[in-house]
Amino acid sequence: MTDSQSTDQETALVQINGVTKRFGAKTALNDFSWSLPKGKISGLLGPNGAGKTTLFRLLMGVLKADQGTLAIDDLDCFEDRVVAKRRIGFLPDEPVFYSYLSGREVLYLSAGMHGLDPIEAMQSLLPLACRLGMDQALDDYAEEYSRGMKKKLGLLLALLHNPPLLILDEPTNGLDVESTRLFFDLMRELADAGHTIVFSTHLMDQVERLCSEVAVISKGRLARAGHLEEICGGRSLEEVFLELTRESAAS
């Protein structure tokens, strides 16, 4: 282990060690290990069906690993899932909301579930809602939002309780160019403020622009993980990704 890897292990907010998860005869994750350093933005890359969603569900405590451990801030993601979830803000690829609630009511409801005062939570979140262009739409039914607007409301929900860890699944799907740039700026600001961020995407250029850390997963196994510059070694991330996933498929 290099000095930089040892330092990352010591300062990691998330530790994933030797995790295997099976669904019947299918192995979704196979001896998967990865650590997420505090205050960094990490990209999770992999083909469809590689195991990314399963990994996120394990981190959220929705699933229990068959082997290995997952911990957030030294809390077991399954055994301590009630407490561990309070440290997570999650944005799914396709946010779904109650059809009879406005965006504001969705935020109020979520604030109450987190044990926050809804009025105070909304006041603290309003500047971000304005920045995202959501302030005028908060009293509209959330189910009637466009895909991009649903993603923005989902991001507000993920940030509502100021969690140290953000898990984002394809966060820019449905966002226009201006909103995507705003998302990039916001993620950098959050990382600078000490938040740890991991997001999955199929867009290599976004990882190259935003992430300092990257992991490539293929067929449930970790193909490569580490600092972006070290992994690429002067090549494009797309070239490295294709090489790693083809090697995994061949083996």
N, C-alpha and C positions, 0 to 999 in steps of 0.2 A: 504493500500500500504506500502510495506517495504521500509526502507531507501535506499536499493540498487535499488529498482524499481523506486523510486522517482528520484534518481540521474540519472538513465538511461533515464528517460523521459526528464530531464532537458538538457541532453547532446546529445539527439537523433538528428541525421541528417534527418531521415525519420520518419514521424508520420502518422500512418494509424488509423483512428478513425471511428468505426461504419459503415464500408463500405458494402453496398449491391449492387450486380450487377446481373441483370436478362437478360436472352435472351428468350423472349417470356414467356412460362410457366416454363422454367428451371431457377432455381436460382443458379448461379455459385459461388457467394460469399454471405454470409448471416451474417450481423452484425459483420464483421471482423475488429479487432483492433490489431495493433502490432506497436512497435517502434524499430528502428535500431540505436543503440548507435554509435557515431562517433568512427572511428578507430578500429572497431571490425569486426570479420568475423562471419556472421550469416548463419546458414543452414536452408533451408525451405524444410520440408519433407511432403510427402503426397502421397496417392495412385494415380494411373492414374485417371484423371478426377476430382481431388479434388478441383481444382481452382487455382493452382499455375501459370499457363500460363496467366489466366485472371488477376491475381494480378499483374504480371509483365507488362502486356499491359496497365493496369490502371496507374501504376507508370510511364510508358513511355508516358502517355498522349494520347495513341492511342484510348483508351476507356474512357468514362465518367461514373462515379459511379452514380447509381440511388439514393443512399442515402449515407451519410457520406462524409468524406474528406480524401484526401491523400496529403501530403506536403513533399517536399524535401527542406531542408534549409529554411523553412517557405514560400516556393513558392508552390502554388497550382498546382498539377501535370497536371490538365487539363486547367484551366483558364490561368495559366502562363507557359504552356507547352513549348513554344519556348525557354524561358530562362531556365526553369527547365531541359530541355533535355541537355543543355550544361554542366550540372553537372553530367551527366550519361554516363557511358561507358557500352554498352550492348553487350553481347556475346550470340547469340541464339544457340539452340541445334544443328541446321543444318544450318550453314552459307551458303548463296548463293551469287555468284558473277557473274558479267557480263562475258560472255564466251569469249569476245574479248579483255579483259584487263589482263595484267600481274599483279602479286601480287604488284609490285612496283607502277604500274599505279593506282591500287585500292587504295593504301595508299595516293598517290598524290591527287587523286580525293576527298577522304575523308578529307584530310587536307585542301583543298580549300573550301570545304563545311563548315568546322569549322572556316573559316576565318584565317587560318594559312598559313604561307609561306611553300609551299610543300617541297622545298629543305631543309630548316631549320628543318622542322618537321621530315623529313626522316633521317637527320643526327643525330638528338637527339634520334630517335627510333632504329637506326642501331645496337647499342650495344645489345639491347634486342633481335633484330632479329637474331643476331649472337648467342646469348645465347640459343635461341630456335631452332637453327639449320636451320634457314630460309634464311640466307643471300645468299646462292647459288641458291635458288629457286625463288627469288623475280622477276626475269625476265622471268619466265615461266608463261604460262596462268594459272590464279588462278582456273578456272573451272576444270582444269586437275589435280589439287592437290588430294592427298589422303584425306580421311576424317580427319585424324589427322592433316595434313598440313593445311586444311581449318580451323580447330579449332585454330591453332596457328596464322594464318593470321587474323582470327576474333578477337583473343585476342589482337594482335597488333593494330587493328582498334579501339578496345574498350579503349585502353590506349593512343591512339594517342594524344588526347587533355588534358591528365592528369586530368581526372575527379575525384571529391571527392567521387563519388559513383560508384561502379561496380555492375551490375546485370548480373549474369552468369547462364545460363540455361543448366544444365547437362554439365558442362565445360570439364570434363575429358572423355566423350564419344569419342572413336576413338583414344585416346592417349595411347601410349605404357607405360610400367612401368617406364622407365627412364624419359619420358616427363611428366608423372603424378607426379613424385617426384619433378621435376623441377617446375611444376605448384604450388605444395604445398609451396616450398621455396619462390617462387615469391609472392604468396598471403600473406604469413607471412611478407615479407619485405614491401609490400604495406600497410598492416595494421599498421605495426610499423611506417611507414612514415605518418600515419594519414588518409589513405583511409578507407572508409566504404565499406564492401563487403557483398553481399548476394548471395547465390547460391542454386539452387535446385538440388537435386540428389536423387537417390534411393539407394545409397551406404552408409550404416550407418557407416561403418568404416572410411570413409572419413570425415564425420561430426565429429566423435569422435576424429580424429587426428588433425583436422584443426580448428574447430569452438569453440568459447567461448559461443555463443548464438545459440538457436535453436527454431524453431516453427514447430508444427505439425498441418497440416490442413487436414480436412476430411469432405467430402461432403459440401465444401464451408464454413465451420465453423472452427474457431480456437479451436483446441482441447487442446493445451497447448503451452506456450511460456515462455522463460526465460533463465537463465544461464544453461548451459549444465549439470553441476554437480548437480544443484538443481533439475532439471527435472529427471535425472537418479537415484539419491539417492542411488548410489552403484550398481544399476542394469545395464544391457547392454541397449544401446539405442534401439536396435532392439526389445528387450522385451517390453520396454516402448511404443515404436511406435505401435506394434501389439496390445497391450492392449488398447491404446487410440483409434485406428481406429476401433477396434471391438466394443468398447463401443459406438462410434459414429454410426456405422452401425446398432447396436441393437436399438438405440434410434430413 
